[in-house]
Amino acid sequence: MSHFLLALVLACLSFNLYAAQFTRFASAKKHRIKPLQENATSLYCGGDINRQGKILVPAPSACG
């Protein structure tokens, strides 16, 4: 039983150490933009994202 509790505590601590915590929406958005993949989707509607220079624009047909 004590081994289980120790493993549970260690697991909880490791999740807290590696979790990205954002205090502002802008910083979370910048974090999302950095590793943009070819098949990236919008956070809001799940539609494709098109890069226009430095601006990322969701496909209007997917977002209604």
DSSP file (Angstrom, degrees, kcal/mol; ACC not computed):
  #  RESIDUE AA STRUCTURE BP1 BP2  ACC     N-H-->O    O-->H-N    N-H-->O    O-->H-N    TCO  KAPPA ALPHA  PHI   PSI    X-CA   Y-CA   Z-CA
    1    1 A M     >        0   0    0      0, 0.0     4,-2.0     0, 0.0     5,-0.2   0.000 360.0 360.0 360.0 -39.8    0.0    0.0    0.0
    2    2 A S  H  >  +     0   0    0      1,-0.2     4,-2.2     2,-0.2     5,-0.2   0.846 360.0  54.2 -68.1 -31.9    2.8    2.4    0.8
    3    3 A H  H  > S+     0   0    0      2,-0.2     4,-2.4     1,-0.2    -1,-0.2   0.886 107.6  50.9 -66.8 -38.0    4.4    1.8   -2.6
    4    4 A F  H  > S+     0   0    0      2,-0.2     4,-2.4     1,-0.2    -2,-0.2   0.929 110.9  47.4 -64.3 -45.5    1.2    2.7   -4.3
    5    5 A L  H  X S+     0   0    0     -4,-2.0     4,-2.5     2,-0.2    -2,-0.2   0.893 111.8  50.6 -64.2 -39.9    0.9    5.9   -2.4
    6    6 A L  H  X S+     0   0    0     -4,-2.2     4,-2.4     2,-0.2    -1,-0.2   0.920 111.4  47.9 -63.5 -43.8    4.5    6.8   -3.1
    7    7 A A  H  X S+     0   0    0     -4,-2.4     4,-2.2     2,-0.2    -2,-0.2   0.890 111.6  51.0 -63.7 -39.5    4.0    6.1   -6.8
    8    8 A L  H  X S+     0   0    0     -4,-2.4     4,-2.3     2,-0.2    -2,-0.2   0.920 110.9  47.4 -64.8 -44.4    0.8    8.2   -6.8
    9    9 A V  H  X S+     0   0    0     -4,-2.5     4,-2.4     2,-0.2    -2,-0.2   0.920 112.7  49.0 -63.7 -44.6    2.5   11.2   -5.2
   10   10 A L  H  X S+     0   0    0     -4,-2.4     4,-2.2     1,-0.2    -1,-0.2   0.887 110.6  51.0 -63.2 -39.0    5.5   11.0   -7.6
   11   11 A A  H  X S+     0   0    0     -4,-2.2     4,-1.9     2,-0.2    -1,-0.2   0.923 110.8  48.2 -64.4 -43.8    3.1   10.9  -10.6
   12   12 A C  H  X S+     0   0    0     -4,-2.3     4,-1.8     1,-0.2    -2,-0.2   0.904 112.1  49.3 -64.1 -41.3    1.2   13.9   -9.4
   13   13 A L  H  X S+     0   0    0     -4,-2.4     4,-1.8     1,-0.2    -1,-0.2   0.898 109.6  51.2 -65.5 -39.8    4.4   15.9   -8.7
   14   14 A S  H  X S+     0   0    0     -4,-2.2     4,-1.6     1,-0.2    -1,-0.2   0.874 108.3  51.8 -67.9 -35.7    5.8   15.0  -12.2
   15   15 A F  H  X S+     0   0    0     -4,-1.9     4,-0.9     1,-0.2    -1,-0.2   0.895 110.0  49.6 -66.2 -38.4    2.6   16.2  -13.9
   16   16 A N  H  < S+     0   0    0     -4,-1.8    -2,-0.2     1,-0.2    -1,-0.2   0.846 108.9  52.5 -69.1 -33.2    2.7   19.5  -12.1
   17   17 A L  H  < S+     0   0    0     -4,-1.8    -1,-0.2     1,-0.2    -2,-0.2   0.862 116.2  37.7 -70.7 -35.4    6.3   20.1  -13.0
   18   18 A Y  H  < S+     0   0    0     -4,-1.6     2,-0.3    -5,-0.1    -1,-0.2   0.466  88.3 110.8 -98.2  -2.2    5.9   19.5  -16.7
   19   19 A A     <  -     0   0    0     -4,-0.9     2,-0.5    -3,-0.2    -4,-0.0  -0.569  68.5-128.4 -75.9 132.1    2.4   21.2  -17.1
   20   20 A A        -     0   0    0     -2,-0.3     2,-0.5     2,-0.0    -2,-0.1  -0.700  26.2-165.0 -80.2 123.6    2.6   24.4  -19.1
   21   21 A Q        -     0   0    0     -2,-0.5     2,-0.4     2,-0.0    -2,-0.0  -0.948   4.0-168.6-115.6 127.3    0.8   27.1  -17.1
   22   22 A F        -     0   0    0     -2,-0.5     3,-0.1     1,-0.1    -2,-0.0  -0.933  16.0-170.6-116.6 135.4   -0.2   30.4  -18.8
   23   23 A T  S    S+     0   0    0     -2,-0.4     2,-0.3     1,-0.1    -1,-0.1   0.614  77.1  42.4 -97.0 -15.3   -1.4   33.4  -17.0
   24   24 A R  S  > S-     0   0    0      1,-0.1     4,-1.5     0, 0.0     5,-0.1  -0.968  74.1-131.9-131.9 148.7   -2.5   35.3  -20.1
   25   25 A F  H  > S+     0   0    0     -2,-0.3     4,-2.5     1,-0.2     5,-0.2   0.876 107.0  59.6 -63.1 -37.7   -4.4   34.2  -23.2
   26   26 A A  H  > S+     0   0    0      1,-0.2     4,-2.1     2,-0.2    -1,-0.2   0.888 104.8  48.2 -61.5 -39.7   -1.8   35.9  -25.4
   27   27 A S  H  > S+     0   0    0      2,-0.2     4,-1.9     1,-0.2    -1,-0.2   0.874 111.6  50.0 -70.4 -35.2    1.1   33.8  -24.0
   28   28 A A  H  X S+     0   0    0     -4,-1.5     4,-1.8     2,-0.2    -2,-0.2   0.896 110.4  50.7 -66.4 -39.4   -0.9   30.6  -24.5
   29   29 A K  H  X S+     0   0    0     -4,-2.5     4,-1.9     2,-0.2    -2,-0.2   0.903 109.4  50.0 -65.6 -41.4   -1.7   31.6  -28.1
   30   30 A K  H  X S+     0   0    0     -4,-2.1     4,-1.8     1,-0.2    -1,-0.2   0.890 109.2  52.2 -63.9 -38.7    2.0   32.3  -28.8
   31   31 A H  H  < S+     0   0    0     -4,-1.9    -1,-0.2     1,-0.2    -2,-0.2   0.880 110.1  48.9 -63.7 -37.6    2.9   28.9  -27.4
   32   32 A R  H  < S+     0   0    0     -4,-1.8    -1,-0.2     1,-0.2    -2,-0.2   0.840 110.6  51.1 -69.7 -34.7    0.3   27.3  -29.7
   33   33 A I  H >< S+     0   0    0     -4,-1.9     3,-1.4     1,-0.2    -2,-0.2   0.857  95.0  71.0 -74.5 -36.4    1.6   29.1  -32.8
   34   34 A K  T 3< S+     0   0    0     -4,-1.8     2,-0.6     1,-0.3    -1,-0.2   0.908 101.5  40.1 -52.6 -55.4    5.3   28.2  -32.4
   35   35 A P  T 3  S+     0   0    0      0, 0.0    -1,-0.3     0, 0.0     2,-0.1  -0.126  82.3 167.7 -89.4  43.5    5.1   24.5  -33.3
   36   36 A L    <   -     0   0    0     -3,-1.4     2,-0.2    -2,-0.6    -3,-0.1  -0.353  17.8-158.7 -61.6 125.3    2.6   25.0  -36.1
   37   37 A Q    >   -     0   0    0     -2,-0.1     3,-1.2     1,-0.1    -1,-0.1  -0.457  31.0-103.3 -98.8 172.9    2.4   21.9  -38.2
   38   38 A E  T 3  S+     0   0    0      1,-0.3    11,-0.1    -2,-0.2    -1,-0.1   0.830 122.1  44.6 -65.3 -32.3    1.2   21.4  -41.7
   39   39 A N  T 3  S+     0   0    0      9,-0.1    -1,-0.3     2,-0.0     2,-0.0  -0.137  83.4 153.9-105.7  37.7   -2.2   20.0  -40.5
   40   40 A A    <   -     0   0    0     -3,-1.2     9,-1.2     9,-0.2     2,-0.3  -0.337  25.3-158.5 -68.2 146.0   -2.8   22.6  -37.8
   41   41 A T  B     -A   48   0A   0      7,-0.2     7,-0.2    17,-0.0     6,-0.1  -0.880  23.6 -94.6-124.7 158.7   -6.4   23.3  -36.7
   42   42 A S     >  -     0   0    0      5,-3.0     4,-0.9    -2,-0.3     7,-0.0  -0.381  19.9-139.3 -70.1 145.0   -8.1   26.2  -35.1
   43   43 A L  T  4 S+     0   0    0      2,-0.1    -1,-0.1     1,-0.1    -2,-0.0   0.777 100.4  47.2 -70.9 -26.8   -8.6   26.2  -31.3
   44   44 A Y  T  4 S+     0   0    0      1,-0.1    -1,-0.1     3,-0.1    -2,-0.0   0.920 132.1   3.2 -85.6 -48.0  -12.0   27.7  -31.7
   45   45 A C  T  4 S-     0   0    0      2,-0.1    -2,-0.1     3,-0.0     3,-0.1   0.464  89.3-115.4-125.3  -2.8  -13.8   25.7  -34.5
   46   46 A G     <  +     0   0    0     -4,-0.9    -3,-0.1     1,-0.2     3,-0.1   0.563  68.0 138.5  80.2   7.1  -11.4   22.9  -35.5
   47   47 A G        -     0   0    0      1,-0.1    -5,-3.0    -6,-0.1    -1,-0.2  -0.321  61.1 -81.2 -81.6 168.3  -10.9   24.3  -39.0
   48   48 A D  B     -A   41   0A   0     -7,-0.2    11,-2.9    -3,-0.1     2,-0.5  -0.273  39.6-134.6 -65.8 153.5   -7.7   24.5  -41.0
   49   49 A I  E     -B   58   0B   0     -9,-1.2     2,-0.4     9,-0.2    -9,-0.2  -0.950  13.9-159.1-113.2 131.1   -5.3   27.4  -40.3
   50   50 A N  E     -B   57   0B   0      7,-3.2     7,-3.3    -2,-0.5     2,-0.5  -0.913  13.1-136.3-109.0 135.1   -3.6   29.2  -43.2
   51   51 A R  E     -B   56   0B   0     -2,-0.4     2,-0.5     5,-0.2     5,-0.2  -0.804  20.2-179.4 -92.8 125.6   -0.4   31.2  -42.7
   52   52 A Q  E >   -B   55   0B   0      3,-3.5     3,-1.7    -2,-0.5     2,-0.5  -0.825  67.3 -60.8-122.6  89.6   -0.4   34.7  -44.3
   53   53 A G  T 3  S-     0   0    0     -2,-0.5     0, 0.0     1,-0.3     0, 0.0  -0.625 118.5 -19.5  70.4-122.5    3.0   36.1  -43.5
   54   54 A K  T 3  S+     0   0    0     -2,-0.5     2,-0.4    -3,-0.1    -1,-0.3   0.513 122.8  92.8 -91.2  -6.7    3.1   36.3  -39.7
   55   55 A I  E <   -B   52   0B   0     -3,-1.7    -3,-3.5     2,-0.0     2,-0.6  -0.719  63.7-150.8 -94.2 135.3   -0.6   36.1  -39.4
   56   56 A L  E     -B   51   0B   0     -2,-0.4    -5,-0.2    -5,-0.2    -2,-0.0  -0.925  16.5-170.9-104.6 123.1   -2.5   32.8  -38.9
   57   57 A V  E     -B   50   0B   0     -7,-3.3    -7,-3.2    -2,-0.6     2,-0.1  -0.956  18.0-132.8-120.2 124.1   -6.0   32.9  -40.3
   58   58 A P  E     -B   49   0B   0      0, 0.0    -9,-0.2     0, 0.0   -10,-0.1  -0.461  38.4 -97.2 -70.5 147.3   -8.6   30.1  -39.8
   59   59 A A    >>  -     0   0    0    -11,-2.9     4,-1.1     1,-0.2     3,-0.9  -0.495  30.6-144.9 -64.2 122.6  -10.4   28.9  -42.9
   60   60 A P  T 34 S+     0   0    0      0, 0.0     4,-0.5     0, 0.0    -1,-0.2   0.796  94.0  62.1 -64.4 -28.3  -13.7   30.9  -42.9
   61   61 A S  T 34 S+     0   0    0      1,-0.2     3,-0.4     2,-0.2    -2,-0.1   0.831 105.2  46.9 -67.6 -30.0  -15.7   28.0  -44.4
   62   62 A A  T <4 S+     0   0    0     -3,-0.9    -1,-0.2     1,-0.2    -3,-0.0   0.764 110.1  52.2 -81.9 -25.6  -14.9   25.8  -41.4
   63   63 A C     <        0   0    0     -4,-1.1    -1,-0.2    -3,-0.1    -2,-0.2   0.363 360.0 360.0 -97.0   6.2  -15.8   28.4  -38.7
   64   64 A G              0   0    0     -4,-0.5    -3,-0.2    -3,-0.4    -2,-0.1   0.460 360.0 360.0  88.3 360.0  -19.2   29.3  -40.1
